[in-house]
Amino acid sequence: MVTMKVDPTHPPAAHTATGFSPGFAALGLEASLLATLETLGYEEPTPIQREAIPPLLAGRDLLGQAATGTGKTAAFTLPMLQRIAHAAKQRPSALILVPTRELAIQVSQAVQRYGKELRISVLAVYGGQAIGPQFHALKRGVDVIVATPGRALDHIRRQTLKLSHVQIVVLDEADEMLDMGFAEDLDAILEQTPASKQTALFSATMPPRIKSIAHRHLKDPVEITIAKEPVKAGAAPRVQQTAYVVTRPHRGATLARVLDMAGPKSALVFCRTRLEVDEVTVMLNSRGHRAEAIHGGMSQVQRDRVMNAFRTGQTELLIATDVAARGLDIPQVSHVINYDLPSSAEVYVHRIGRTGRAGREGSAITILDPREQRLLRSIEQHTKAKVTVAPVPTVADLRSKRLERTRAAVREALDEGDLDRFRDVVDALASSGDPAKVAAAAVKLIFRAQGGERMEQDIPAMPIRPQELHRPPHRYTAYPDGRHQGASVRPQERRSGHGGQQAGMARLYIGAGRDAGMRPGDLVGAIANEAKVNSKVIGAIEIEERFSTVDVPEALARGIVEVLSRARIKGRKVTVRLF
Ligand code: AMP
């Protein structure tokens, strides 16, 4: 095996006058893909992309250790697209195997996005989806199949999926596929592919089982690991670090909520792409913030103007890409916010180093997707600093924060004095009523003027892996047959990293909890009646404030998710998925 240790430090900013980093071109990607990346607003490759793309383009097999959030999807998709676009069209040319339906959808969307210019067709194939339409699509022919192993094997056995022309196979999140019991399916699928194919295997962890699969299926692979060396002592600044876990559709609202709660005088918000920088800037300005964008696509004159506005306090929020921020002399800020988790620990440290300088207090806030919690843990390990995962502030939290601000503003005006000019108005209003009511009306006006009555949407709470919560959640644990009512999960039943379910059981997330009146019986009823599952086999149920979890036999889990996602629980539709 050829081993490359990736130094995750990005090279110095080297963007051109248009701001587009030559980084991607230097990796050997062709013009149409570079144009797509430019359109998507990617400014430079992430460490895993820098290391994986050249060997994959050269046709090498690859074993890559990378978690979600590092940019690994583009790392394997871009070279795959370039290679299959110019080869003889015998379809399917590429197969990507992923553990879950969500990932199948996500990866197929990425393939579509990156392959637009090259007119590459892609199909996601996963369990739980009607099989009929899949037959038709497969029959018509597609270039890239993104599939979960079970469903892929199903099609192979029905002879509706033939892999004899596949040139490239990617095993994505291989450790999760093994955790879900797909080891034999993977072997059976790979057996159907030509011996001459190129294979890439990505996994967040590299236990011996993964090494063994790699040994069996990869030929002299290039091995890539993001360097594990911790960041130099003292390199990470002492700042309060907090993370909020939300799904992608709620990231914007979460950012706005976090900013509304913090009320920073000067903050730097980091995004991964130029497109995101622009979107976030528009969104924040529409909510009354004074935000300016700064990215590699802007001219020097434009950047100077934005930086001046930020230095003089005319703009309170600077929304930037890493590349743009790297070349700038940015003054100390009170908050650094990662709208996206950066793709490596070094970039994270570099970003948050903009706050908490010279002994001042600083706050670093990260918004991350549930799937990126592992990457956050690896950043914690590298930086040897704790990042507290906290629940997203609720609408009620925000309202009380706003009231507190109004109260502080009134108190300040009282301390300032010089109130006699307004006395007559107060006296006139109070002459026919209660003076406290007059004061309350004035407070209401200030509250409103400060945006206190703006409508806010609820942001659904996401399950935070229990060991990652900064304070113990209020738990109500029950077993449907009455075992352990009110107790918590027995420690010996905990399986590290999986939140404590017994072996052979899978934990489901249900997007409704105590505040929706959810009780264990409602869940047992729904599972037993809708999914026709004997209630005796249902394991621990936990009702949290805003969500619940229930353990069910692993073999039945996906079927139960499928049925419950379509059903109503306590009269309403709720999100149901694997925890
Ligand atoms: P992944 O680790 O593949 O799930 O990617 C995480 C996110 O990073 C996705 O939203 C990608 O669109 C984004 N991304 C991937 N590569 C880059 C890059 N070079 N620059 C900016 N964003 C990227």
Boltz pocket constraint, residues with backbone or C-beta under 6 A from the ligand:
constraints:
  - pocket:
      binder: B
      contacts: [[A, 41], [A, 42], [A, 43], [A, 44], [A, 45], [A, 46], [A, 49], [A, 67], [A, 68], [A, 69], [A, 70], [A, 71], [A, 72], [A, 73], [A, 74], [A, 272], [A, 273]]
      max_distance: 6.0
